[in-house]
């Protein structure tokens, strides 16, 4: 039986909606944090590269 054709009670539908919204929100938060960490890592790599360049000169 597909989810489309399934008969859910209003309460079950509310729970499904809340879970779906929670997953979407968590996904957005994870994406934001991943972006912040990625930018921070890029900055650290720039610092590391500049130190290596100075050390080799």
C-alpha positions in Angstrom: 0.0 0.0 0.0 1.5 3.3 -1.0 1.7 6.3 1.4 -0.5 8.3 -1.0 -3.4 5.8 -0.8 -3.0 5.1 2.9 -5.7 6.4 5.2 -4.0 8.2 8.1 -5.8 9.8 11.0 -5.5 13.6 11.5 -3.3 13.0 14.5 -1.0 10.8 12.5 -0.8 13.3 9.7 0.1 16.0 12.2 2.9 13.9 13.6 4.2 13.1 10.1 4.1 16.8 9.3 6.0 17.7 12.5 8.6 15.1 11.8 9.0 16.2 8.3 9.4 19.9 9.4 11.9 18.8 12.1 14.0 16.9 9.6 13.9 19.9 7.1 15.0 22.3 9.9 17.8 19.9 11.1 19.0 19.6 7.5 19.2 23.3 7.1 21.1 23.7 10.4 23.5 21.0 9.3 24.1 22.7 6.0 24.7 26.0 7.7 27.2 24.5 10.1 29.0 22.6 7.3 29.3 25.8 5.3 30.8 27.6 8.4 33.3 24.8 9.0 34.2 24.7 5.3 34.9 28.4 5.3 36.9 28.1 8.6 39.0 25.3 7.1 39.7 27.3 4.0 40.9 30.2 6.2 43.2 27.8 8.1 44.6 26.4 4.9 45.3 30.0 3.7 47.2 30.7 7.0 49.1 27.4 6.7 50.0 28.1 3.1 51.2 31.6 3.9 53.5 30.2 6.7 54.9 27.6 4.3 55.6 30.3 1.7 57.3 32.5 4.3 59.3 29.5 5.6 60.6 28.7 2.1 61.7 32.3 1.3 
